[in-house]
Amino acid sequence: MSIINRWRIYSFVLSLCCIALMYRIFDQGITMTYVKASNDDALRQLILLRGVLEYSWLGLTEDEVLLRLNGYIESNASQLIVLKKDCENSFINFESYRFYFSNGRLVKIE
């Protein structure tokens, strides 16, 4: 095998590697764009749902909120859902959401 033929083979293999790497980078870029758009949409939906929940539950007493949250937990008994009431600071933790109360009434959900 001559030196020219070896260089042609090496060049061909390197060209294939470069094309494969370019394809991979391009594909990852498209995938990351779709993932980011999906995450942004999911976050927007969660913020929207929290706003709706806050609007309809604002002013409820702690007992009413606890009753509704416990009812939801009972209806989804197959899932492990964490519900914790903090009496000292007057808030309820429901998974990653925190329900704040003032004078026994719901004032904010974070």
Buried (B, 14 or more C-beta within 10 A) or exposed (E): EEEEEEEEEEEEEEEEEEEEEEEEEEEEEEEEEEEEEEEEEEEEEEEEEEEEBBEEBEEBEBEEBBEEBEEEBEEEEEEEEEEEBEEEEBBBEBEEEBBBBEEEBBBEBE
